[in-house]
Amino acid sequence: MSQERKKEQEVEEEIANPDENPELFEHYKFKVDPGQEIMRVDKFLMNRLPNISRTKLKEAALKGYVRSNGEEVKPNYKAKPGEEITLSYPYPVRETELVAENIPLDFVYEDDYLAVINKPTNMVVHPGYGNFEGTIANALLYHFDNLPKRDDFEGRPGIVHRLDKNTTGLMVVAKTEKALVDLSKQFFDKTTERKYYALVWGDVEEEEGRIEGHIGRSLKNRKLMSVYEDGSFGKEAVTNYKVLKRYGYTTLLQCELETGRTHQIRAHMKHIGHTLFNDSDYGGEVILKGTTYTKYKQFVQNCFKLLPRQALHAKTLGFTHPYTGEFMQFNSDLPEDMQQVIEKWESYAKNSIDFQ
């Protein structure tokens, strides 16, 4: 049985069979953001803990395990901005030990100080709730000894930066403390080079452009990110893009990051009306542009099957080597699933009567 499932069963047993007057141990604490819409507390927690069902959260609230500013609340309690919501259980927090796993990694470059890997799809970078095994971090522990850790990246040895679970492409990994500190500073100072290929819905009007807009957690769904143009919320985020190919109803872009916010390209592209192709989190898994013809719908569905994820690949990565001072640049080929879909769109745009 997986570690994740064991923890889920323990939680379910504790909720189902509590002591009459249990001592509660705080597991989660959330501050309701300014501007957050008022919503039921069970829904509020579900948005932040996606691997716990709403039914379980409702049961927890009914047993007094959910509190607002220290006071027990029922599942239908409306969480308001500024409140502190806690979820506690009658057992202490269980530590999750990061275990080395023999998972193959695609090494693009390696020396005594760092390594560059080509991340596959459907692989999480580091453990988190619901993903305790099979991550890049688990694999790195198997391949390397004594990897350094950043204080703010607890349990993520060697990890300098992250890619989303279903985003493919290049990542740099630090093998020494000096490399970790130096590379992290380069990312913070925005001196690295990061270029992505993205297939987006719609015909992007300008040949190139710059998207500026603070990015922060969505006030409606904490699993997603939103763009706040007035700068009142979130962190500064800048994405530069240029058109590589046009396919009528979709466009292939090169996106270059000046900052590195969570879901930056995905959120910025949705914000300007060009959601990433098949990005289910941001609404790109349905037909957003095109015709009503059955053949076209079937064509798009076939593309979705070939590429069951957002069409985003970290293609180019550049940084200064922490020890030699040499600027190093790496490029990776598009993964097969994304390449096949791009070729399909090229063929469609070339042969379809829609563009004759």
N, C-alpha and C positions, 0 to 999 in steps of 0.2 A: 504494500500500500504506500502511495506517495506521501511525503511529508505534508504536502498541502492538504490532502484528504484527511490525514490523521488529525490535523489541527481543526478542520471543519467539523469532524465528528466530535471532538472534545468540546467545541463550542456548543454544538447542538445538545450534547448530553448535559452540559452545565446549565443551559437555558431550560431544558426540560425537567431537570431534577435539582433545583437549587436548595441550599439550606434555608431554614426558616428565617434566620437573621444572618445572612452571609456578610463577611467582610468583603468589600468590593475593591478591586484593583483596577486602576484606570488604564485602559488600553489605547484609547484614541481621544484626542482633544482637538476641536476645531473652533476657530473664531469666525463668526459669520461676517462676511466681507461687507464693507460700506457699499451701499447700492444694491446689495443682494435682494432679490425679490422675496417677499414673505412666502414661505412654503412649509408644508407639514414637515415635522422633524424627521420622520422615517424616510421621506423622500430626500430631504437634505443629506442625511447620512448615506443613503444609497448612492447618491451622486459622487460621494467621496470614497465610498468603499464598494466598488462595483462587483466584488466577488461575494458579497453577503446579500442574500435575497431580502426583499422588502418584508416578506413574511417573518423571517428570523428577526429583523430589526423591530417589527411590530411586537413580537413576542418579548423581545428584550425590554422594550419600553413598558409593556404591561407588567413586567416583573420588577420594575424600578431601576433598571440598569442604564437608562438614558436620562441625562440631567441637563438642565439649562441653568447656568450660573449657580450650580450646586444643588438645585431643586429638582426633584423627580418630575418628569413630564410624561404625558401619554402620547401615543403614536400620532394623534391628530393635532398635537401642539404646534403652533405656528412659530417657527424659528425666525427671529428678527435680527437685522443688522446690529453688530456690536455684541451680541450674546456669545457666551462660551458654551459650546455643546460638547458633552463628554459621554463616552460609551465605556462602561465598566462591567467587569465580570467577576464572579467569586473565585477567581484563581489568578495568580500572578502572570504577567506577560512572559511568554515563552521565547527565549532567545532562539534565533534561527542561525545555525552554524553554516557558514559557506563551505561547501564540500567540493573538492576537486573532482571533475568528471572528465573522462576520456572522450571528449567531443572534438572531432576534426575541425581545424581552422585553416582558412586560406591565407597563408602568409605571403604578402606582396614584397615585403622587405623586413630584414631583421639584422641587428647588430647587438653589441653587448649592452646597449643603453635603451633601446626602444625597438618596437616592431610596428609594422603597418599591416593591418588585416583587411580583407574584403568581406564584409559582413553579409551573410545570406539573409533571405527573407524569413519571416516567421521565427525570429530568434530575438529574445529580449537581451539587452545589454547587461543588466545587473538584476539580482533578486529583488523582489518586492512582493507585496501582498498578492497572492495568487500565482506567483511565478518564483518558486523557491529552487527550482532545478532547471537544468538545461540552458543556462544563460551563458553569455560570453564570459562573464566573470568566473563561473564554474569551470569553463574550459581553460581560461588563462591560468588558474591555479594548478591545473594538471600539467600544462606545458612549461610553466616557469616557477622557480622557487623565490621566496622572499620578495614578492612584489610590494612596492610601496603603496601607502594609502593616503588620500587627502582627508583632512578632518571633516570636511563637509560632504564627502562621498563615502560615508561609513559602509564597510562591507563591500567595497568596490575596488579591489586591488588593481593598480595599474591603469585604471580608467581615467582618461583625461577629458573625454567628451562623449556624447551619446548620440545614437541614432534611434529612431522609433522602431518598434518591433518589426513592422513590415516595410521599412525603408532599407534598401540594400546599399552597399558601397563601402568606401574607405574610412577606416578609423585608425588613429595612432594610439599605441599603448606604451606607457612608460615602464621601464624595467628597473630604474634606480630612483632614489629620492630626488636627486638633482634634476633628472629628466622630467619627473612628474611636476616639480615646482616650476621649472622653466617653461615647459610646454603649456601648463595651465595658465601661466602669465601671458603667453603669446595669444591664447584664445581670449583671455580677458582684455588684453590690449588691442584686440582686433587686427593683429598683424599676420594671422594665418590666411591662407588662400583656400576657400571652400566653394566649389562649383558643383551644382546638382543639375541633372536632367529631369525635367518634369513634363509629363503629358497632361494637358489641362483641357477642360471643356471650353468650347467656343473659339472664335477667331479673334485672337488678341489684336486690338486695333493698332497699337504703336509697335514699331519694330524693336524698340527697347524702352525701358522705363525704370522707375525707382519707386518702391513702395515704402512709405514711412508711416508708422502707426504703432503706438505702444501695444504690447501683447500681454494679456493677463488671463487668468482663469475666467471662463464664461460664468456670468452670474446666474445662468439658468441650468447649466450642466458642467460640473467641475471637472469632468473627464475631458472637456474640450477647452480650446483657447479662443479668445475673442480679441478683436482689434479695437483699440480705444484711441480715436484720432486726436481727442483734445488733451491727451497726456495725463488725465486725471487718475488713471488707474493702469496698472501693469508696468512693464519695463520697455525702454526704448528698443525698437526693432527696425532694421533696415534691410530690405531685399532688393537687389538690382537684377533685372532680367533682360534677356534679349531673345528675339524669335529665331529659332533654328529652322523650323519647317512648319508650313501651314497645310492642314488637311481639311479645310472647310469648316467642319464641325468640331474639330479639335486642333490644338497647336502644341508643337514641341518647343519647350523653352529651356534655355540655360539660365539658372538662377544662381547668383553669387551672393553669399551672405556677408554682411558687415557685422552682424551680431549673431548670436546663437541661442535664440529663445526656443522653448518647447513648442513643437508643431509650427515653427515660424513660417516656412514656405506654405504649408497647408492652410494655415489661418490667413496669411496675407493673400493667397490666391483666391480663397473663397470671398475675402473682403472686396476684391476688385471684380468679382463676378466671373471668375474663371477657376472654379473648383477643380482639384486634381481628379483625373479620370479614375473611377472606381474607388474613390476615397469614401468608404462607408461612414466614417465618423462625421464627415462634413457634407454629406449629401451627394457625393459624386458617383454613387453606385446605381443611379437611375439615369435615364436618357435626359440630359439637360439641353442638348442642341440637336437639331436634325429634323428629319421628316417623320411622317406618320406611317410610312410604308412598312408593311410586315417584313419585307426582306431586310430593310434597314434595322428594324428592331432585332431581328435574328442575328444580323451581323454584329451589333453591339453586344448582345448577350454572349455570342461566341468569344468576343474580345474579353468580356468580364471573366469567362471561364478560363481563358488562357492566362489572365493576369488577375488573380483573386485578391488584389491588394491595391493600395494607392500606387500610382505610376510615378515613383520618385526614387532616384538613384544618386548617391553621393559619388560623383564621377571623378572629381579632381580634388586632391588635398596637397597643400603646400605649407611648409613650416621651416624654421631655422633649426638646424641640429643643435641641441643643447651643449654638446661638447666640441664639435668641430667648427661651429659658426657657419656652416654651409647651408644655403637655402636648398631644400629638397622638395621636389614636386613629383607626385605620383598620379597616374591616371589608370582608370579601370574600365573594362568593357561593360557595356550594358548587359544585365543578366538576360538569359534566354527568354523568360516570360515577357519582359518589357520590350525586347527587340522584336519578338514575333508580333506583338500588338502594333508596334510602330510600323512594321512592314505591311500589316493588314490595312492600316489607315492610309499609308502611301498608295497602296493598290486601289483602295476604294476611291480616294480623291482623284486618282488618275483616270479611272474607268467609269465612274458613276456619271449618269446623265445629269445629276444635280449640279455638276460643275463644268458642263460642256458649254 
